[in-house]
């Protein structure tokens, strides 16, 4: 790798050169990886109390009788 080419640029070039099936595998790998990171962040936020406001809102809505199902039933 030359100093003027970053690892990201090198990776992008490698991905651009992949055959379609290998490209699909990389795309799927990124999707799974992103979902796992999202889940980990949600778990951390929840454990730290960062989502408590959602439970509080649900309890207030339930007490007022305005809590709705989500997704709404058709």
SVG drawing of the C-alpha trace seen along z (x, -y; Angstrom):
<svg xmlns="http://www.w3.org/2000/svg" viewBox="-59 -11 63 27">
<polyline fill="none" stroke="black" stroke-width="0.4" points="0.0,0.0 1.4,-3.3 1.3,-6.2 -1.2,-8.1 -3.7,-5.2 -5.6,-4.7 -6.8,-1.4 -10.3,-2.5 -9.5,-3.3 -7.7,0.0 -10.7,1.9 -13.1,0.0 -11.1,1.0 -11.0,4.6 -14.7,4.7 -15.3,3.1 -13.4,5.9 -15.4,8.7 -17.6,11.0 -21.3,10.6 -21.7,13.5 -18.7,12.5 -20.0,8.9 -23.4,10.1 -21.5,12.0 -19.7,8.8 -23.0,6.8 -24.6,9.5 -21.6,9.5 -21.9,5.7 -25.7,6.0 -25.2,8.6 -22.3,6.7 -24.3,3.4 -27.3,5.2 -25.2,6.7 -23.6,3.4 -27.1,1.8 -28.3,4.5 -25.3,4.1 -25.8,0.3 -29.5,0.7 -28.6,3.2 -26.0,0.8 -28.4,-2.2 -31.2,-0.2 -28.9,1.1 -27.8,-2.5 -31.4,-3.7 -31.2,-5.6 -34.5,-4.2 -36.4,-4.6 -38.3,-7.6 -40.0,-5.2 -41.3,-3.1 -42.4,-6.2 -44.3,-7.5 -46.0,-4.1 -47.1,-4.1 -48.4,-7.6 -50.3,-6.8 -51.7,-3.6 -52.9,-5.5 -54.7,-8.1 -56.2,-5.3 -54.6,-6.5 -52.0,-3.8 -52.2,-2.3 -50.9,0.9 -47.9,0.7 -48.0,1.5 -51.6,0.6 -53.9,3.4 -55.7,3.0"/>
</svg>
